[in-house]
């Protein structure tokens, strides 16, 4: 039993860097453009962030400071979560 647990822990520690690469990132910036039809946001950094179909654009407008939590999927930044800063 100890050997099995040791092997599982060793495997988990070996694969943990891979999990970090697949994880999400975040950026704090100001909204430059809100594209409801294109289902995306453009931030001051000039990068476009795609949003999921169920995303609620209510209250978002250019000039607002936000933190965008995103994951890169096939070279596109996809929003996982968004927090409006005051």
Order of alpha helices (4+ residues) and beta strands (2+ residues): alpha-beta-beta-beta-beta-beta
